[in-house]
């Protein structure tokens, strides 16, 4: 098992759990809101609003990996809570505080409480590529067919 080293930020609440897998088959570890002392009541997002929600953590992701930050499906379906830059990426060389950009795409205000599970984090290997400028690309059956070219949508 891969180990991700974590430290708590200076104003983090140590009672808030570290990222955790909630079931034995979960691919993503849940991230929790960890507000500084002056904001422990949480925040309420109006419809269409977005905010950077602190997790109270900085991570040391091993070289060759990234952390992908993704929405929680239940929050998305039931309340319209999503991550506008999904999946967000935390690179292996970043050591700053981890925040989650949360957006309310729903019709009603949504309160994010201190300690609430707000997103999930998937650790994934990274493949780096070399880019080579050429005169032409190999042909395929699809060719230049773009959005919706292979069927509906």
N, C-alpha and C positions, 0 to 999 in steps of 0.2 A: 504494500500500500504506500502511495506517495504521501509525504508529509508536507503540509503547508504551515510554515512558521508564522505566528501572528503576534502583534503587540496591540495593546489597547492605547488609544489616543489619550491625551492628558485629561480630558473632561469626560471620558467614557464612564458609564455605570458598570462596575465589575459584576453586578448581579445579572446582567443580560448575557445569555448563553452565546457561546461561540457558534459559528456556522455548524449546522448539523444536518445529517441525512435522517429524515423522519420515518422512512421505511427501509427495509433491507434491499429493495430493488431501486431505490431512488437514484437518479443520475445527478440531481442537483442538491446541493446543501442549502438549506434555507438561511437567508440573511435577515437579521432583525434590526429594526430602527433602534438607535442608541443616541438619544438626544442629550446635549449638554445640560447641566443642572437648571439653567434658566428656561429651558424649553421642555422639561420633562412631562408637561401636560400634553405634548404631541402637537400636531398641526392638523388643520382642516383644509383640504383642497377643494376649492370651488370647481364646478364643471368647467373643463377646458384649461384649468390651471396646472402648473407643474412646479416641482420643488426638488431640491437636492436634499435627500434624507441621509443623515450620517449613520454609519454602522458602528462607529466607535473603534474601528480596527484599521491597522495597516498590515499588509501581507507581504511575505517573502515567497514569491512563486518561483519555483526552480526554472532555470534556463531551459528552453525547449518546450515550455508550457505557457498557457494563458489561462486566465479565469474569465469565463463568459457569464455575464450577468443577464438573467432572463426574467420575464414576468412570471408571477405565480398564476396558474390557469384559473383557479377559483376566484381570485380577486378580479381577474380580467372578465370572466363570464358574469359574475354576480354584481360587480360594481363598476366595471369599465376602467379599472386601474391597470395601467400599462406602463411600459418603459419606452419612451419615444426613440431611444437610440439602441433598441434591442436587436441583437445582443450587444450589450456593452462589453468592452474588452479591458481587462487589467493586464498589462504587459509584465513580463518577468523582471524588468528593470525598474518598475515603479515601486516606490516605498512610501508614498504619502497616504493620507487617510482615504479610505474607501467610502464613497458616497454613491447613492443610487438615485438617478434622475427618475422621479415618479410623476406620472401624468394621470389626471382624472379625465377619461374620455366618456365617463358616464353622465347621466342626467341629474344626479343629486350630489350635494357636497359629501365628501368622504373624509372621515377622521382617521389619521394614522397615529396610533397610540405608541408610547414609549415601550419598547420590547416586542412590538408586533412583527410578525414575519412579513416582509415586504417584497422579497425577490428571491430568486434561487441562483446559485453559483455553480457552474459546471467547469471543472478543470479539464482542459483538453490539450493534446499535443499540438505543437505548431510546426508546420513545414515551411521553411523559407525557400523562396524561388529565386532564380536568376532570370532576368528579363533580357531577351535578345531581339533586337530590331531586325526584321526581315522584309523582303520585297513582297511576299505573298504568304497566305496561310493555306493549309491543306483544306480541300473541299470536304463537306459532310452532306448528308441527306437534308439536314435542316438549313444549312447555309446561313443566310443573314436573317432568317425568320426570327422576329423578336416577340414581344409581349403578346401572348394569346395565339401565337402562330401554330402551336401544336394541338389546339383544341379550344374549348370554351374558356374564357378568362385569361 
